[in-house]
Every structure is written in C-alpha cells, then in structure tokens.
Amino acid sequence: MKVLVVDPDSESRDSLRRAVSAAGGQVRSVGSATEARRHLSEFLPDVVVYAVDLPAEEIEGLSADARRDQSDRVLWALAPAGRLEDAVSAMENGADDFLWRPVSAGRVAFLLDTVRRRREERERTEEARLRLARVEAAVALPGRSGRWLEAMASIEQLAPERAVLVTGEDGTEKEIAARFLHRLSERGAEPFARAVDGEGFVEALERAGTGTLFVTGIDRVSAGVQEKILAALEAETGPGLVLTADRDPVEAVRRGELARAIVHRLQESVLHLPPLRERGDDVARLARQFLEEASDTASFDPEAMDALTAHDWPGNVTELREAVRRAARLAEGPTIGPTVVRSVLGRPLAARGSRRRKVPVVRIAVGDSLADVERRLIQKTLEFARGNKRKTAELLKLSLKTIYNKIKEYGLEH
C-alpha cells in the first residue's frame, strides 16, 4: 500500500511515516497541497492522508485531484485529538476515515489492513465479473471461424479503451459486441445507454453517466450531432463511447458523410465484425444453434443445410436467425428439408439451379406525384432486398445516409 501524507506539522508527518512503514506500507510525506499534487501522478498513492488544518480551498482541490486520477483512492483526514467536529466535517466532505494527532500506530495498521482487504475483495469481484462476461460473450457471440475468433479477441483487447468504433454490415451483431465491450471494461457495472442514429445524444450521454454510451450510425447523423460526438470524444471525463458506422469510415469521410476528426480520433480503436459470408462453417454452426432455440426436436437435412451455407446472407446473422425461425415454423415434421429452406430464402425449389430472383415492378401513372413514386420505389426495393438497407442503397445508386433519411421521411420500416 502506498500512502501520501500531507501535513504542515513536520513532527506529525514523521510520526505518521514511521507508523505506515511499520505496517508494511510505502510512504511519502509533504507539507502542502501544492507539493502533494506532483506526488499524486508520480507516486500513485493508494491512500492520501491530509491534515484538517490545511486551508479549506487546498483540501477541496487536493481531494478533487486525488479522486480525478483514481476514483477508488482512499482519503483519510488527520485531526487534532478530541476535535470530533473536525473529523465529522471531513467525513461529510468526502474523507473515508480519520486519524487523531498524535498518531496511533495501531490505528494506522488497522486502517491500512482494512483498505487492503477491501481492495482485494473488489479485485476478486471484478475478476469474477470479467470471467462471467467472457462466458456470456462466447454464448451471445458464438463462432469458431478464424475471422470471428479474431474479432472476439479484438473485443477483449479494445474493452479498456474509452472509445471504440465498431464497423460491419447490417446484421453483424454490432450492438451485442458493443454491450460486451462495455461488460469487459472497467465501466461494466455502470449504465449502458443507447442513442440510435444519434437521436437524443445529449440526453443519452447524461443517462450513461460513468458507464458506456452506444451510438449507432455515426456516418449518417447530422453535422451538429457529429460535433457533439467529437466533443464527447475529446472530453477528459464522461462515459465510454462505442460508436458504429455502416459504411467504411474512410469512404464515409471521402463522401462527406463523416467528420475526418472523428475517424482520426478513433483510428487506433476500430473493431470490425466480418460478414457472415466470410465466416465459413459458422453459418452451419449458427443455424444449428438458432434451430435448437426455436425447436426442441427439429433438425436440418443435409440438402437443407447446403442451401443455407450456399446463401450469401446480405442480412448476416440477423437474417440467418430469422430465416431459421421461419423454417422451424413452416416445417411439417421434425426434419426441415430444402423446399422449406429455399422458400424461406426466396428461392423456390424449381429454381435451385439459379440464384436469380424475380425483380418486382413499380407501376406509375401520369399524375402520380414524384414523392409517391419515390416512396413506392424505395419500399419495393427494400422488400426485394429483404430489408437490407445497404443493398437497397446499392440497387438505387444512392448513399446509405440518403436511404435512411428517405425511410424516416416516408415512414417505411423494415
């Protein structure tokens, strides 16, 4: 245990130094709060002991500085013997405990042992929490492919960072990954707040407190919201930030959809979640898991599983999960065959040799408003793309940001 003593009385300082050393602690002692500030960053004490007869403004500043760098740093007040009102006042103003002057070596040893035991208990609790979070992450984000294991390793490596950018296509489980970045961080026991597409960012920032704020779609939010995000990234205090982008961040900057300063700030803390089509055997592995969740008895026959693994999954894990659930509902017996799977995937059995799908037609008539035509075109394209907004944007030759804006404008939900 490291103890920093701040006391203008040299005799009292020496007495306290001897008591701490006798109890097995390391100690430094200074006579003023000004001297103490340098030792806070250099010595990194676990406990700061300050004399109550220091000027009030010095005590207030020292206490704030001590806790700013290390929130669990312990503060003890050192008061003249018998002046109970000074000890009580110090406790009311943030001190964790107090000592009388002249110092009792036994009292110092007892308090140091209490701090040590409490810290060990916190560390054991934190280790148990992290072990549980790792197990939960493995269950919630299953997979064994090389690409996926790399992503899982990155989650644990990036968890200590205050801000992380998560990239990946729709349906790659970005929010679940964000929640485990939070759970595996030192903020894991604090709140997890969400700001979907940046909406209500300021309020969500307040709700997050000292936990984590998850912000989706930063490449499609307004410039004003991006300025607020950048300010939060640059702030020294506040919650951790997990931000997601649907488009490649560099491409989004090039297109003017994302502030260069945000990408620059996050360039060393990027988590990329690979699309399902790049995860090899994980498609079959996940399909079996989702089927177990949907049915106690159903199974896929080999040809049905071949159809699942051959699909390119533009909606990724989200699409696979929904497809398996629908197949389980449609199956007439315990074995799910290729007919059901191809029906769910929009590829009837008669067309099994081809991956082409019938393209829907949008009919227009003279007199139809341009806005109505645009709405119907986007709606039909969304349906054709099975709700995949990125695919819709590609088919219509529009930016992803424009598609999201149009969906919101026309009240289209997928």
WOHUPE-V429509 format. One record per helix or strand of 2 or more residues. SS is the DSSP state (helix for helix, strand for strand). FROM is the first residue (numbers start at 1). LEN is the number of residues. Records with the same first field share a line. If there is no record, write none. Layout:
BEGIN
SS->FROM-LEN  FROM-LEN
END
This chain:
BEGIN
strand->2-5  26-5  47-5  74-7  97-5  163-5  192-4  212-4  240-6  270-3  299-2  335-2
helix->10-13  33-10  56-14  84-9  105-36  146-13  174-10  196-3  201-8  223-12  249-6  260-7  276-3  282-13  302-9  316-15  338-7  349-3  370-15  389-8  400-11
END
